[in-house]
Amino acid sequence: MALKLFLKLSLALLVIAFSGLFVLKNPDGQPWLNVNDLKSMIPDFSSLTNQVKTLTPDIKNPLNKDDSEKTVAYKWQDENGWHYSSQPPSNIPEDQVTTIIVDPDTNLIPAIPTSTHTKKSAHKLTEKKSKTSSETETSGGINQMLEEANNVQNLMNERTQTLEDQL
């Protein structure tokens, strides 16, 4: 507890001291530090980036992609099994070779799994929904459908309450 308080006070003192250099004036009447002084302290990297570009012209810029950069792979099967290559085989007929075009912008990251509560709620909802669809075909299905709608509303209210409790 005391260490946290000490760190917070130290950080506040550091921020006040640094910002004070912009406000306090030195003997000639100018502030000790201004924004132009900070700009002059930052080095200019434009010449360095130009040197890097001239030294490494073969490296592709990932931000400058075009459609021609799609990866092409070839897949075929022979007596030794399945094979994949970036070059088509010369000893296999062309109609037995599958061409695979891979887009590098394809998202390969899996989705975030949902919580177990959401899965349970969705299961209850689909369970109830499947029951109501068959019962609405009968003449007395309207009352049952209204009851199921109330159950769905109660389920949604429970879910809202759970979400509010988590916040």
Buried (B, 14 or more C-beta within 10 A) or exposed (E): EEEEEEEEEEEEEEEEEEEEEEEEEEEEEEBEBEEEEEEEEEEEEEEEEEEEEEEEEEEEEEEEEEEEEEEEBBBBEEEEEEEEEEEEBEEBEEEEBEEEEEEEEEEEEEEEEEEEEEEEBEEBBEEBEEBBEEBBEEEEBEEBBEEBEEBBEEBEEEBEEEEEEEE
